[in-house]
Amino acid sequence: MQNPPGSRSHMENLQGCVSAGDINSSNPFDYMDNEYYENIKSLGEDAIPVLLEGHQSEQYSGLMDYLAMYLVWDISGNTDAKELGQCENAEQMYDAWIEFEMENL
């Protein structure tokens, strides 16, 4: 299966987020305040399907997966949704996103 268009850029930017963050921090939000995160976010809603596919295909793992799933919520402007607030990991964020989308069709 081929990677979705633009996925390499997403992957490179997610890797950049991890590299730019404080290696001693276990707080994922410490890895979001950088140009790499903003590069993906600036792509807008077009980035969401690529980020979701990266999660589904297990292209992302660990911190990169968490950042990708948080970006889905951030790009959509829904970081204050109660569903996201209950999530502790990327898989929960993905499941909550699918449920949130179904409820808000």
PLY file of the C-alpha trace (Angstrom):
ply
format ascii 1.0
element vertex 105
property float x
property float y
property float z
element edge 104
property int vertex1
property int vertex2
end_header
0.00 0.00 0.00
1.35 3.40 -0.94
1.62 6.16 1.61
-1.02 8.87 1.29
0.09 12.07 -0.45
2.04 14.27 1.92
2.55 11.55 4.53
6.33 11.77 4.33
6.13 15.42 5.26
3.85 14.55 8.17
6.22 11.85 9.34
9.23 14.14 9.09
7.41 16.86 11.00
6.29 14.42 13.71
9.87 13.23 14.04
10.89 16.89 14.26
8.42 17.42 17.12
10.03 14.59 19.04
13.55 15.85 18.31
12.70 19.45 19.24
11.11 18.50 22.57
12.79 18.13 25.93
14.09 14.58 25.92
13.73 14.46 29.71
10.03 15.35 29.62
7.27 12.79 29.78
4.67 15.48 29.07
3.56 15.24 25.41
2.59 18.91 25.41
6.27 19.80 25.77
6.72 18.45 22.25
4.01 20.60 20.64
5.45 24.09 20.97
7.64 24.08 17.88
7.66 24.77 14.16
7.21 21.10 13.24
3.91 20.82 15.08
2.78 24.11 13.55
3.80 22.91 10.06
1.36 20.03 10.28
-1.33 22.10 11.96
-1.08 24.75 9.21
-2.10 22.15 6.62
-5.57 22.28 8.12
-8.26 19.67 7.69
-6.45 18.09 4.73
-3.95 16.68 7.23
-6.57 14.84 9.29
-7.08 11.83 6.97
-3.31 11.39 6.60
-2.82 11.50 10.38
-5.66 9.03 10.93
-4.23 6.69 8.27
-0.80 6.91 9.89
-2.34 5.76 13.16
-4.47 3.02 11.59
-1.56 1.60 9.61
0.69 1.76 12.69
3.07 4.02 10.80
3.33 6.10 13.97
4.13 4.75 17.41
4.59 6.04 20.93
4.96 9.78 21.24
4.63 10.34 17.48
1.27 8.54 17.51
0.10 10.60 20.48
1.11 13.82 18.73
-0.59 12.74 15.50
-3.86 11.95 17.24
-3.76 15.15 19.29
-3.19 17.08 16.06
-6.42 15.60 14.66
-8.32 17.12 17.57
-6.32 20.37 17.47
-6.75 20.94 13.72
-10.48 20.36 14.03
-10.70 22.89 16.87
-12.03 20.35 19.34
-9.31 20.12 21.98
-11.83 21.14 24.61
-14.19 18.24 23.82
-15.00 16.11 26.85
-14.26 12.98 24.81
-10.63 14.03 24.35
-10.25 14.95 28.02
-10.93 11.36 28.98
-8.13 9.95 26.79
-4.78 8.80 28.10
-3.17 7.47 24.92
-3.29 7.64 21.13
-5.55 4.61 20.75
-8.13 6.14 23.09
-7.88 9.46 21.21
-8.48 7.64 17.92
-11.49 5.75 19.28
-12.90 8.93 20.82
-12.39 10.78 17.51
-14.36 8.16 15.57
-17.16 8.32 18.14
-17.07 12.15 18.18
-17.28 12.27 14.38
-20.24 9.86 14.32
-22.10 11.95 16.89
-21.44 15.19 15.04
-22.32 14.20 11.46
0 1
1 2
2 3
3 4
4 5
5 6
6 7
7 8
8 9
9 10
10 11
11 12
12 13
13 14
14 15
15 16
16 17
17 18
18 19
19 20
20 21
21 22
22 23
23 24
24 25
25 26
26 27
27 28
28 29
29 30
30 31
31 32
32 33
33 34
34 35
35 36
36 37
37 38
38 39
39 40
40 41
41 42
42 43
43 44
44 45
45 46
46 47
47 48
48 49
49 50
50 51
51 52
52 53
53 54
54 55
55 56
56 57
57 58
58 59
59 60
60 61
61 62
62 63
63 64
64 65
65 66
66 67
67 68
68 69
69 70
70 71
71 72
72 73
73 74
74 75
75 76
76 77
77 78
78 79
79 80
80 81
81 82
82 83
83 84
84 85
85 86
86 87
87 88
88 89
89 90
90 91
91 92
92 93
93 94
94 95
95 96
96 97
97 98
98 99
99 100
100 101
101 102
102 103
103 104
